[in-house]
Amino acid sequence: MRSRELVLAVAVALIVAACAAPTASRPPERPRVGFGQPISEADLAAWNIDVRTPDGLGLPPGRGTVAQGKAVYEAKCVACHGPEAKGGSMYGTMVGGIGSFKTNARVLTPGSMYPYAPILFDYVRRAMPMDRPLTMTADEVYAVAAYILHLNGLVPADAVMDQSSLPKVQMPNRDGFIPDDRPDTSAVRCMRDCK
């Protein structure tokens, strides 16, 4: 009798397996991830902070004076860049060097190197202070830019920097760069039927 019970058990198992087979052959439903959310236009705008040079497209509203810039600089920048941006414990000078790019003894400062003033705003806003980047307001960044430009002799002491005035600052090295319009590859250009 044992063999009869064994045969019956195997038959029942086969019937159950056969009934379950159609569901097992279906592909599993895609799992719902369940985290995150679509990005809002406001969130996207908060991270879209690039500034185009030379025209300053993308500069935010705001304004800052040289005097305000000196106060912000002394509170947030002097520890690394030193008094009057002449160099500090961590970094070299941010003033002077104008004209040095025509010599072998180049002095890299915003006044000597940057071809357009909005680059200074963009860099300060994104990267400074080094231990707290992206924490300065647009007014503070305009003010610091005004102060640094003034220390480099590029704007007067009563200068006000904003979306309109900053791109108009004539930087000494504006014509110091040569556009490299050479192709960036040596491959033959091919758009169809390429070999």
SESE-846859 format. One record per residue (C-alpha): residue number from 1; residue in three letters; chain; x, y, z. Coordinates in nm, 4 decimals, decimal comma, m for minus. Layout:
// residues N
 pos code unit       xx       yy       zz
 NUM  ala    A        X        Y        Z
...
// end
This chain:
// residues 195
 pos code unit       xx       yy       zz
   1  met    A   0,0000   0,0000   0,0000
   2  arg    A   0,2812   0,2332   0,0536
   3  ser    A   0,3530   0,2590  m0,3154
   4  arg    A  m0,0120   0,3445  m0,3826
   5  glu    A   0,0084   0,6372  m0,1333
   6  leu    A   0,3327   0,7495  m0,2888
   7  val    A   0,1803   0,7490  m0,6381
   8  leu    A  m0,1195   0,9447  m0,5106
   9  ala    A   0,0998   1,2047  m0,3411
  10  val    A   0,3089   1,2518  m0,6554
  11  ala    A  m0,0079   1,2893  m0,8658
  12  val    A  m0,1485   1,5542  m0,6330
  13  ala    A   0,1820   1,7415  m0,6371
  14  leu    A   0,1892   1,7368  m1,0173
  15  ile    A  m0,1682   1,8667  m1,0376
  16  val    A  m0,0902   2,1521  m0,7982
  17  ala    A   0,2269   2,2368  m0,9919
  18  ala    A   0,0366   2,2336  m1,3200
  19  cys    A  m0,2235   2,4735  m1,1832
  20  ala    A   0,0422   2,7127  m1,0605
  21  ala    A   0,2463   2,6994  m1,3819
  22  pro    A   0,0495   2,9666  m1,5769
  23  thr    A   0,1084   3,2269  m1,3035
  24  ala    A   0,4735   3,1316  m1,2721
  25  ser    A   0,5313   3,1847  m1,6454
  26  arg    A   0,4006   3,5429  m1,6324
  27  pro    A   0,6741   3,8021  m1,5922
  28  pro    A   0,6733   3,9604  m1,2490
  29  glu    A   0,5240   4,3062  m1,2221
  30  arg    A   0,7743   4,5875  m1,2070
  31  pro    A   0,8256   4,6851  m0,8453
  32  arg    A   0,7235   5,0350  m0,7441
  33  val    A   1,0299   5,2135  m0,6103
  34  gly    A   0,8382   5,4438  m0,3777
  35  phe    A   1,0955   5,7136  m0,3035
  36  gly    A   1,1819   6,0515  m0,4493
  37  gln    A   0,9584   6,2903  m0,6311
  38  pro    A   0,9611   6,4846  m0,9560
  39  ile    A   1,1755   6,7983  m0,9329
  40  ser    A   0,9813   7,1233  m0,9215
  41  glu    A   1,0657   7,4245  m1,1333
  42  ala    A   1,1530   7,6160  m0,8130
  43  asp    A   1,3982   7,3456  m0,7009
  44  leu    A   1,5547   7,3331  m1,0449
  45  ala    A   1,5917   7,7125  m1,0558
  46  ala    A   1,7688   7,7084  m0,7182
  47  trp    A   2,0474   7,4932  m0,8666
  48  asn    A   2,0625   7,6624  m1,2067
  49  ile    A   2,3046   7,9337  m1,0962
  50  asp    A   2,5530   7,9496  m1,3816
  51  val    A   2,6563   8,2914  m1,5082
  52  arg    A   2,7473   8,3385  m1,8718
  53  thr    A   3,0342   8,5616  m1,9659
  54  pro    A   3,0970   8,8088  m2,1198
  55  asp    A   2,7408   8,9430  m2,0945
  56  gly    A   2,6596   8,8260  m1,7407
  57  leu    A   2,3418   8,6418  m1,8380
  58  gly    A   2,2285   8,4565  m1,5287
  59  leu    A   2,3477   8,7154  m1,2769
  60  pro    A   2,0818   8,7352  m1,0050
  61  pro    A   1,9095   9,0491  m0,8789
  62  gly    A   2,1006   9,2260  m0,6054
  63  arg    A   2,3606   9,4938  m0,5510
  64  gly    A   2,6674   9,5666  m0,3453
  65  thr    A   2,9026   9,8563  m0,2834
  66  val    A   3,2764   9,8634  m0,2242
  67  ala    A   3,2208   9,9667   0,1403
  68  gln    A   2,9757   9,6807   0,1969
  69  gly    A   3,2208   9,4471   0,0271
  70  lys    A   3,4983   9,5467   0,2641
  71  ala    A   3,2769   9,4581   0,5628
  72  val    A   3,1746   9,1227   0,4142
  73  tyr    A   3,5355   9,0488   0,3162
  74  glu    A   3,6612   9,1193   0,6678
  75  ala    A   3,3915   8,8924   0,8156
  76  lys    A   3,4111   8,6012   0,5721
  77  cys    A   3,7296   8,6165   0,3641
  78  val    A   4,0194   8,7733   0,5528
  79  ala    A   4,1103   8,4558   0,7456
  80  cys    A   4,2247   8,2859   0,4242
  81  his    A   4,2987   8,5743   0,1866
  82  gly    A   4,4565   8,8214   0,4308
  83  pro    A   4,3997   9,1926   0,4891
  84  glu    A   4,3058   9,3858   0,1744
  85  ala    A   4,3281   9,0573  m0,0215
  86  lys    A   4,7080   9,0742  m0,0247
  87  gly    A   4,7465   8,7090   0,0690
  88  gly    A   4,6821   8,5176   0,3844
  89  ser    A   4,7623   8,2041   0,5747
  90  met    A   4,6184   7,9785   0,3054
  91  tyr    A   4,6068   8,1647  m0,0240
  92  gly    A   4,8113   8,4163  m0,2159
  93  thr    A   4,7213   8,7654  m0,3189
  94  met    A   4,4017   8,8598  m0,4982
  95  val    A   4,5302   9,2025  m0,5986
  96  gly    A   4,7904   9,3271  m0,8407
  97  gly    A   4,9626   9,1410  m1,1178
  98  ile    A   4,7879   9,3414  m1,3885
  99  gly    A   4,9976   9,3137  m1,7029
 100  ser    A   5,1999   9,0227  m1,5659
 101  phe    A   5,0524   8,7816  m1,8202
 102  lys    A   5,2818   8,9391  m2,0777
 103  thr    A   5,5841   8,8335  m1,8724
 104  asn    A   5,7287   8,5062  m1,7489
 105  ala    A   5,6482   8,6019  m1,3879
 106  arg    A   5,2689   8,5792  m1,4034
 107  val    A   5,0741   8,6811  m1,0940
 108  leu    A   4,7363   8,5087  m1,0883
 109  thr    A   4,4712   8,7396  m0,9473
 110  pro    A   4,1162   8,8209  m1,0559
 111  gly    A   4,2423   9,1554  m1,1854
 112  ser    A   4,5255   9,0066  m1,3880
 113  met    A   4,3645   8,6877  m1,5103
 114  tyr    A   3,9859   8,7133  m1,5551
 115  pro    A   3,8778   8,8418  m1,8956
 116  tyr    A   3,5279   8,9325  m1,7699
 117  ala    A   3,4123   9,0542  m1,4270
 118  pro    A   3,1074   8,8209  m1,3999
 119  ile    A   3,3546   8,5311  m1,3625
 120  leu    A   3,4526   8,6762  m1,0241
 121  phe    A   3,0894   8,6833  m0,9097
 122  asp    A   3,0270   8,3297  m1,0348
 123  tyr    A   3,3355   8,1888  m0,8637
 124  val    A   3,2793   8,3642  m0,5316
 125  arg    A   2,9133   8,2612  m0,5207
 126  arg    A   2,9843   7,8942  m0,5979
 127  ala    A   3,3031   7,8360  m0,4003
 128  met    A   3,3369   8,0871  m0,1173
 129  pro    A   3,3805   8,0876   0,1704
 130  met    A   3,5711   7,7664   0,1245
 131  asp    A   3,4182   7,6024   0,4316
 132  arg    A   3,0629   7,7205   0,3506
 133  pro    A   3,0188   7,7594  m0,0266
 134  leu    A   2,6841   7,8842  m0,1596
 135  thr    A   2,6006   8,0547   0,1710
 136  met    A   2,6551   8,4179   0,0741
 137  thr    A   2,3618   8,6230  m0,0503
 138  ala    A   2,3698   8,7799  m0,3957
 139  asp    A   2,4127   9,1217  m0,2297
 140  glu    A   2,7144   8,9950  m0,0351
 141  val    A   2,8724   8,8458  m0,3476
 142  tyr    A   2,8176   9,1657  m0,5483
 143  ala    A   2,9731   9,3602  m0,2598
 144  val    A   3,2795   9,1349  m0,2335
 145  ala    A   3,3230   9,1516  m0,6109
 146  ala    A   3,3058   9,5329  m0,5935
 147  tyr    A   3,5666   9,5382  m0,3154
 148  ile    A   3,8097   9,3057  m0,4955
 149  leu    A   3,7685   9,4959  m0,8220
 150  his    A   3,8326   9,8205  m0,6330
 151  leu    A   4,1467   9,6809  m0,4669
 152  asn    A   4,2687   9,5960  m0,8173
 153  gly    A   4,2091   9,9565  m0,9274
 154  leu    A   3,9333   9,8585  m1,1700
 155  val    A   3,6369  10,0411  m1,0127
 156  pro    A   3,6196  10,3570  m0,7970
 157  ala    A   3,5504  10,3557  m0,4229
 158  asp    A   3,1868  10,4565  m0,4805
 159  ala    A   3,1179  10,1767  m0,7307
 160  val    A   2,7978   9,9751  m0,7054
 161  met    A   2,7968   9,6300  m0,8640
 162  asp    A   2,4764   9,4669  m0,9880
 163  gln    A   2,3416   9,2744  m1,2879
 164  ser    A   2,3908   9,5727  m1,5128
 165  ser    A   2,7172   9,7275  m1,3935
 166  leu    A   2,9293   9,4162  m1,3320
 167  pro    A   2,9433   9,3010  m1,6976
 168  lys    A   3,0454   9,6540  m1,7998
 169  val    A   3,3674   9,6486  m1,5947
 170  gln    A   3,6577   9,6484  m1,8409
 171  met    A   3,8986   9,3803  m1,7233
 172  pro    A   4,2650   9,4328  m1,8189
 173  asn    A   4,3051   9,0823  m1,9611
 174  arg    A   3,9882   9,0910  m2,1708
 175  asp    A   4,1883   9,0533  m2,4920
 176  gly    A   4,4575   8,8317  m2,3397
 177  phe    A   4,3053   8,5048  m2,4514
 178  ile    A   4,3265   8,3590  m2,7988
 179  pro    A   4,0226   8,1545  m2,8995
 180  asp    A   4,1347   7,8063  m2,9926
 181  asp    A   3,9076   7,7168  m3,2806
 182  arg    A   4,1080   7,4177  m3,3914
 183  pro    A   3,9185   7,0894  m3,4108
 184  asp    A   3,9407   6,8891  m3,0902
 185  thr    A   3,9975   6,5651  m3,2770
 186  ser    A   4,2043   6,4399  m3,5648
 187  ala    A   3,9341   6,2015  m3,6862
 188  val    A   3,7649   6,2576  m4,0197
 189  arg    A   3,4146   6,3909  m3,9699
 190  cys    A   3,1503   6,1474  m4,0817
 191  met    A   2,7740   6,1799  m4,0532
 192  arg    A   2,6526   5,8698  m4,2453
 193  asp    A   2,7870   5,5530  m4,4028
 194  cys    A   3,0986   5,5826  m4,1922
 195  lys    A   3,3758   5,3257  m4,2115
// end
